Amino acid sequence: MTIILLCIVAFVAAFVDAIAGGGGILSVPALLAAGIPPHLTLGTNKFAASWGSFTSSFTYFQSGNVYKPLMKYLIPFTFIGAIAGVTTALSIPATYLKLIVLTLLIFVSIYTLFKKDIGKSNNFTGLNKLNVFSGMTFALIIGFYDGFFGPGTGSFLLFAFIQFFGFNFTISTANAKILNFVSNIVSLILFALNGKIIYTIGLPMGISMLIGARLGSKVAIKHGGKIIKPIFIAMSLGVVIKLLYDMLL
């Protein structure tokens, strides 16, 4: 029964994560509630989430919404940032980073909520030195953040693609999922090498996330900003509430 419940949560988590990120605020607490130690929870969740992350990335790639000329610049910096983030996480506490993340997520959520036209249309006019440099910078920083801490990574990436490149919600989500998958793989490899994954739980959850991510991606591609924006705001605020709850315990 526990596995079944975890699979249901995993499906829902992957569905919303494929649309706007933030699925971890559902799957991680569920694993902890099942009595799994924190380090094994993080490793098992990363293993399962990688199934969903790969599926949503592949689905968006198939749809033609991924801007490939830009990805060739950003993927290497995301990879480097994630390696640096995981390495740093082994020696530095995340207390101060949590406060920064809370502040930024609240700003992003409120800004997106009240800026009615954000992400509605695709205003991308092409690559230039400035936006490519900006993209490489945020890819490095957010890759580092995902490797170091993680919650809200999808929200930050989605917001960055809209602000720096003028992409609409659908194209921004597609590109964000590609970079999120890259940083996920770095963490997954390190968790696996350190034996922090319970495969008997991670495998059925992974299959559930694969299905959820596929459906979520299809819904996002079909309905675009109409569904992505409200879920993006809801999941961003959800991460804020979860972080506040953890800090007050």
KOLVONU-712831 format. One line per 10 residues: their letters; for each residue x, y, z of N, C-alpha, C. Coordinates in steps of 0.001 Angstrom, whole numbers, plus 500000, padded with zeros to 6 digits. Example, Ala and Ser with C-alpha at 12.3 -4.5 7.8 and 13.67 -1.06 7.14 Angstrom:
<rs>
as> 513190,494310,507800,512300,495500,507800,513200,496700,507800; 512850,497750,507080,513670,498940,507140,512900,500030,507870 .
</rs>
This chain:
<rs>
mtiillciva> 500826,498793,500000,500000,500000,500000,500866,501266,500000; 501977,501216,500740,502885,502373,500788,503449,502681,499403; 503858,501619,498694,504403,501804,497343,503351,502403,496415; 502117,501914,496531,501034,502419,495684,500798,503908,495934; 500750,504298,497216,500544,505701,497563,501701,506567,497068; 502928,506061,497204,504094,506807,496721,504049,506978,495207; 503556,505967,494517,503452,506039,493056,502399,507056,492624; 501309,507149,493372,500264,508132,493065,500817,509547,493240; 501519,509764,494354,502131,511069,494604,503166,511381,493517; 503946,510366,493140,504975,510549,492117,504356,510966,490784 .
fvaafvdaia> 503242,510345,490434,502547,510691,489187,502117,512160,489195; 501471,512584,490291,501000,513977,490399,502186,514943,490400; 503242,514583,491133,504431,515437,491217,505056,515642,489842; 505181,514567,489087,505783,514659,487756,504888,515414,486788; 503574,515265,486947,502622,515954,486077,502773,517469,486217; 502754,517963,487463,502868,519412,487668,504288,519895,487396; 505281,519057,487680,506671,519451,487446,506939,519641,485953; 506329,518801,485129,506510,518914,483682,505896,520197,483141; 504921,520732,483854,504250,521945,483414,504966,523202,483904; 505340,523200,485188,505907,524439,485747,506964,524230,486818 .
ggggilsvpa> 507427,522996,487018,508430,522739,488051,507811,522599,489428; 508643,522269,490428,508176,522221,491813,507661,520876,492283; 507804,519831,491478,507276,518521,491863,507894,517950,493124; 509104,518377,493433,509804,517862,494606,509131,518178,495920; 508315,519246,495962,507640,519581,497216,506530,518576,497533; 506189,517730,496573,505211,516669,496799,505896,515326,497067; 506872,514983,496234,507486,513654,496316,508438,513487,497500; 509218,514515,497819,510170,514394,498931,509459,514221,500274; 508459,515055,500625,507740,514835,501886,507053,513465,501950; 506575,512976,500808,505913,511672,500781,506894,510557,501145 .
llaagipphl> 508111,510636,500614,509132,509638,500939,509534,509719,502405; 509667,510926,502920,510004,511096,504340,508887,510556,505230; 507636,510798,504828,506487,510307,505600,506429,508784,505611; 507013,508161,504588,507043,506691,504517,508132,506106,505415; 508868,506971,506100,509879,506506,507037,511260,506310,506451; 511497,506866,505260,512806,506718,504608,513737,507825,505110; 514950,507486,505546,515906,508484,506045,516162,509576,505002; 516455,510797,505466,516609,511948,504554,517580,511727,503401; 518768,511182,503672,519748,511033,502591,519286,510031,501544; 518599,508979,501999,518059,508008,501048,516828,508562,500338 .
tlgtnkfaas> 516091,509425,501026,514941,510088,500406,515389,510938,499225; 516430,511741,499444,516918,512621,498381,517443,511828,497190; 518193,510765,497459,518745,509950,496382,517667,509206,495612; 516725,508623,496346,515632,507866,495707,514737,508797,494902; 514458,509984,495457,513635,510956,494733,514332,511429,493464; 515639,511647,493555,516383,512110,492375,516376,511036,491282; 516486,509772,491693,516441,508666,490733,515089,508630,490021; 513998,508686,490813,512656,508641,490229,512373,509883,489397; 512765,511048,489915,512492,512312,489214,513230,512392,487885; 514365,511721,487789,515126,511746,486541,514362,511059,485415 .
wgsftssfty> 513561,510055,485760,512710,509417,484752,511728,510438,484190; 511075,511185,485110,510118,512198,484686,510787,513334,483954; 511954,513755,484447,512684,514857,483827,513110,514506,482405; 513588,513281,482224,513982,512859,480878,512774,512807,479944; 511667,512268,480452,510464,512125,479627,509914,513478,479190; 509803,514418,480145,509285,515740,479791,510237,516469,478845; 511553,516335,479078,512537,516962,478189,512409,516416,476774; 512284,515097,476666,512177,514453,475355,510887,514863,474649; 509791,514951,475423,508501,515335,474843,508547,516766,474313; 509122,517667,475096,509249,519060,474651,510178,519156,473444 .
fqsgnvykpl> 511240,518346,473443,512181,518346,472324,511468,517898,471044; 510648,516863,471163,509877,516368,470018,508899,517415,469486; 508381,518230,470391,507360,519205,470002,507930,520371,469192; 509262,520512,469213,509897,521601,468489,509978,522898,469273; 509649,522849,470579,509662,524064,471400,511013,524355,472039; 511945,523415,471938,513288,523643,472475,514105,524424,471448; 514711,525526,471873,515513,526336,470956,516954,525815,470984; 517240,524881,470088,518516,524145,470103,519759,525030,469931; 519734,526087,469088,520937,526928,468966,521376,527543,470295; 520427,527782,471202,520754,528347,472503,521250,527278,473469 .
mkylipftfi> 520662,526090,473395,521004,525021,474329,522475,524627,474263; 523081,524720,473078,524485,524319,472942,525410,525218,473758; 524950,526446,474045,525726,527353,474885,525462,527118,476374; 524218,526784,476711,523814,526751,478114,524058,525414,478811; 523924,524308,478088,524061,522990,478715,525420,522795,479395; 526550,523133,478745,527846,522941,479421,527965,523725,480726; 527409,524942,480762,527499,525762,481974,526597,525214,483076; 525454,524657,482702,524586,524017,483687,525290,522814,484302; 525953,522033,483465,526665,520839,483926,527780,521226,484897; 528574,522226,484523,529682,522682,485375,529142,523246,486692 .
gaiagvttal> 528076,524046,486587,527486,524630,487791,526971,523575,488746; 526326,522536,488204,525772,521477,489051,526874,520699,489769; 527964,520411,489073,529093,519716,489704,529652,520552,490854; 529824,521850,490597,530335,522748,491634,529365,522838,492806; 528067,522836,492508,527060,522931,493557,527044,521715,494459; 527083,520519,493869,527087,519290,494661,528345,519214,495515; 529476,519586,494932,530741,519563,495669,530713,520529,496850; 530182,521725,496621,530104,522737,497674,529146,522320,498785; 528063,521636,498405,527047,521225,499379,527605,520288,500448; 528703,519632,500133,529301,518699,501084,529972,519407,502261 .
sipatylkli> 530236,520705,502116,530984,521394,503166,530359,522685,503678; 529324,523210,502984,528747,524494,503379,527260,524329,503711; 526790,524831,504870,525367,524749,505216,524511,525612,504297; 523261,525190,504110,522371,525880,503170,521491,526932,503837; 521743,527243,505114,520869,528152,505868,520698,529504,505187; 521809,530146,504824,521732,531471,504224,521141,531412,502826; 521430,530346,502105,520901,530197,500756,519383,530092,500792; 518830,529445,501820,517383,529303,501942,516704,530668,502024; 517304,531584,502772,516726,532922,502904,516734,533664,501569; 517823,533524,500826,517927,534165,499516,516879,533591,498568 .
vltllifvsi> 516754,532259,498580,515796,531580,497698,514366,531997,498030; 514038,532064,499320,512698,532491,499733,512374,533880,499185; 513295,534789,499346,513097,536159,498877,512896,536212,497370; 513753,535493,496639,513672,535510,495177,512380,534864,494678; 511982,533755,495289,510773,533063,494845,509526,533901,495113; 509494,534587,496246,508358,535458,496544,508284,536570,495496; 509447,537167,495171,509483,538222,494152,509007,537692,492802; 509547,536533,492388,509190,535947,491093,507690,535666,491022; 507126,535114,492089,505706,534758,492106,504825,535999,492002; 505133,537020,492815,504329,538242,492824,504461,538986,491497 .
ytlfkkdigk> 505692,539065,490975,505934,539750,489701,505144,539073,488574; 505190,537743,488540,504490,536991,487493,502976,537119,487638; 502511,537144,488879,501070,537231,489136,500493,538552,488637; 501207,539655,488884,500659,540972,488571,501055,541492,487185; 502053,540899,486566,502415,541301,485202,501594,540445,484234; 500468,540975,483834,499460,540204,483107,499950,539650,481767; 500833,540392,481084,501226,539983,479741,502491,539119,479707; 503056,538799,480874,504304,538049,480902,504124,536649,480299; 504991,536307,479373,504996,534967,478796,503843,534649,477864; 503009,535634,477550,501855,535352,476689,502254,535179,475234 .
snnftglnkl> 503207,535988,474787,503635,535915,473389,505132,535680,473310; 505572,535166,472192,506995,534906,471993,507654,536150,471401; 508417,536855,472233,509049,538104,471809,510540,537932,471527; 510960,536694,471353,512372,536424,471083,512745,536960,469694; 513840,537732,469639,514243,538353,468375,515570,537816,467852; 516115,536792,468485,517368,536209,468020,518452,536283,469080; 519530,535539,468836,520643,535519,469776,521604,536672,469497; 522145,537224,470570,523200,538220,470453,524169,538010,471616; 525256,538745,471618,526286,538538,472630,525757,538745,474048; 524879,539732,474207,524370,540056,475538,523470,538957,476097 .
nvfsgmtfal> 522469,538513,475294,521569,537509,475861,522229,536133,475967; 523193,535831,475091,523920,534565,475218,524766,534577,476493; 525439,535699,476758,526240,535815,477985,525347,535736,479222; 524194,536420,479162,523243,536364,480275,522760,534934,480492; 522478,534232,479391,522022,532856,479478,523061,531937,480089; 524315,532081,479675,525383,531242,480224,525584,531516,481711; 525414,532785,482083,525571,533159,483494,524487,532530,484360; 523209,532662,483937,522157,532091,484767,522159,530560,484703; 522620,529985,483590,522739,528523,483511,523756,528020,484532; 524866,528737,484665,525899,528378,485630,525388,528530,487059 .
iigfydgffg> 524743,529666,487340,524269,529951,488697,523156,528994,489120; 522174,528796,488240,521046,527933,488592,521474,526469,488601; 522430,526091,487730,522985,524745,487786,523663,524498,489119; 524425,525508,489590,525075,525431,490898,524029,525287,491995; 522990,526116,491920,521938,526085,492929,521245,524722,492984; 520958,524154,491824,520271,522859,491790,521146,521765,492399; 522443,521808,492122,523337,520830,492707,523525,521039,494194; 523480,522298,494646,523727,522629,496044,522490,522436,496912; 521317,522857,496386,520113,522885,497219,518900,522341,496474; 518427,523045,495432,517440,522467,494528,516043,523027,494447 .
pgtgsfllfa> 515303,523193,495586,513894,523598,495477,513706,524903,494706; 512794,524901,493743,512507,526098,492969,513340,526263,491710; 514202,525271,491417,515063,525362,490226,514247,525588,488954; 513188,524795,488776,512355,524919,487584,511722,526295,487462; 511305,526860,488600,510687,528190,488598,511681,529255,488161; 512905,529181,488697,513930,530161,488339,514294,530066,486853; 514424,528845,486353,514775,528667,484945,513677,529202,484029; 512445,528871,484351,511310,529332,483545,511262,530854,483505; 511406,531481,484665,511379,532932,484757,512542,533556,483985; 513724,532938,484077,514912,533467,483401,514755,533448,481886 .
fiqffgfnft> 514205,532378,481343,514031,532293,479891,513029,533332,479382; 512010,533622,480189,511042,534648,479792,511679,536030,479837; 512398,536314,480920,512956,537648,481127,514148,537954,480223; 515057,536998,480066,516286,537264,479316,516116,537121,477805; 515192,536250,477387,515084,535982,475953,513730,536360,475347; 512748,536622,476184,511442,536997,475668,510624,535834,475151; 511009,534592,475505,510227,533428,475095,508880,533433,475810; 507880,532773,475210,506604,532606,475900,506716,531466,476917; 505630,531203,477648,505670,530194,478703,506011,528807,478168; 505445,528440,477031,505649,527094,476503,507102,526857,476102 .
istanakiln> 507680,527783,475353,509067,527642,474918,510018,527745,476109; 509714,528635,477053,510543,528778,478251,510532,527495,479073; 509356,526890,479217,509255,525634,479963,510050,524539,479279; 509961,524466,477970,510685,523441,477212,512193,523549,477421; 512720,524761,477302,514152,524969,477491,514567,524735,478944; 513708,525141,479876,514001,524953,481298,514113,523476,481641; 513244,522650,481059,513273,521217,481369,514557,520570,480875; 515091,521028,479751,516348,520481,479245,517473,520748,480243; 517591,521990,480704,518654,522338,481650,518445,521666,483000; 517200,521562,483428,516886,520905,484697,517281,519429,484657 .
fvsnivslil> 517077,518803,483510,517454,517391,483357,518969,517233,483452; 519709,518149,482854,521180,518083,482900,521682,518153,484341; 521159,519116,485119,521608,519242,486511,521134,518064,487356; 519979,517505,487018,519489,516321,487735,520426,515140,487565; 520936,514950,486360,521798,513806,486073,523074,513860,486909; 523633,515057,487083,524851,515196,487895,524593,514697,489312; 523494,515172,489921,523152,514758,491283,522862,513267,491350; 522143,512760,490354,521793,511341,490332,523042,510463,490332; 524013,510810,489504,525250,510022,489422,525966,509983,490770; 526031,511132,491440,526717,511192,492732,525965,510408,493807 .
falngkiiyt> 524631,510500,493813,523844,509712,494765,524039,508221,494521; 524059,507820,493257,524226,506409,492914,525603,505895,493338; 526635,506681,493082,527999,506277,493443,528170,506130,494947; 527361,506870,495711,527448,506811,497171,526410,505886,497797; 525702,505131,496960,524750,504142,497462,523565,504728,498200; 523073,505874,497751,521984,506559,498448,520632,506406,497746; 520453,505359,496965,519200,505149,496236,518588,503802,496623; 517290,503814,496962,516548,502574,497203,515822,502240,495897; 516388,501357,495127,515874,501097,493778,514514,500413,493784; 514212,499622,494828,512915,498932,494884,511759,499923,495039 .
iglpmgisml> 512060,501103,495562,511054,502165,495672,511186,503140,494500; 512413,503461,494155,512664,504427,493095,512174,503970,491728; 512267,502676,491453,511859,502171,490136,510360,502326,489886; 509471,501833,490797,508032,502042,490539,507643,503515,490552; 508288,504318,491417,508007,505746,491411,508474,506378,490102; 509620,505916,489597,510147,506433,488348,509214,506176,487178; 508647,504971,487137,507703,504633,486066,506464,505520,486162; 505990,505753,487398,504832,506626,487605,505153,508048,487169; 506367,508497,487473,506773,509844,487076,506927,509958,485563; 507379,508892,484943,507491,508884,483480,506122,509148,482844 .
igarlgskva> 505103,508451,483334,503748,508613,482795,503215,510013,483094; 503415,510465,484360,502935,511790,484756,503591,512904,483963; 504903,512769,483741,505644,513794,483003,505203,513851,481546; 504949,512700,480970,504505,512658,479574,503162,513377,479415; 502227,513079,480310,500907,513705,480235,500991,515203,480536; 501789,515563,481567,501936,516968,481928,502521,517795,480790; 503520,517241,480124,504154,517933,478997,503160,518146,477862; 502373,517118,477584,501380,517220,476507,500345,518313,476820; 499908,518366,478088,498932,519376,478498,499524,520773,478360; 500786,520940,478798,501440,522249,478724,501625,522703,477280 .
ikhggkiikp> 502025,521786,476408,502237,522115,474999,500918,522511,474333; 499846,521820,474715,498541,522080,474114,497935,523391,474590; 498033,523680,475884,497327,524833,476452,498231,526035,476722; 499551,525846,476691,500481,526966,476832,500339,527740,478130; 500489,529068,478020,500494,529940,479184,499217,529916,480000; 498098,529536,479394,496827,529496,480116,496888,528562,481312; 497615,527466,481163,497735,526522,482270,499088,526636,482963; 500141,527012,482218,501479,527062,482814,501580,528180,483848; 501071,529367,483536,501221,530507,484447,500598,530256,485816; 499320,529842,485913,498748,529628,487259,499439,528510,488035 .
ifiamslgvv> 499836,527443,487340,500527,526352,488029,501920,526793,488443; 502574,527599,487597,503886,528139,487927,503823,528970,489212; 502831,529845,489308,502680,530679,490504,502364,529818,491725; 501456,528854,491552,501061,527990,492667,502237,527165,493184; 503037,526594,492284,504154,525752,492699,505284,526594,493294; 505494,527802,492770,506515,528692,493338,506157,529053,494771; 504892,529408,494989,504444,529725,496349,504454,528479,497227; 504211,527323,496622,504274,526065,497371,505674,525800,497901; 506667,526075,497064,508060,525917,497499,508368,526892,498624; 507866,528124,498518,508063,529132,499570,507500,528631,500897 .
ikllydmll> 506278,528122,500872,505628,527622,502086,506405,526446,502667; 506859,525543,501796,507614,524379,502258,508930,524809,502907; 509638,525750,502302,510903,526221,502864,510680,526917,504214; 509621,527746,504313,509309,528412,505554,508988,527389,506650; 508233,526381,506295,507859,525322,507243,509100,524603,507767; 510011,524263,506848,511249,523568,507246,512108,524448,508157; 512154,525741,507868,512998,526646,508652,512433,526888,510046; 511116,526800,510185,510467,527073,511477,510406,525845,512373; 510696,524672,511817,510675,523447,512631,511826,523430,513631 .
</rs>
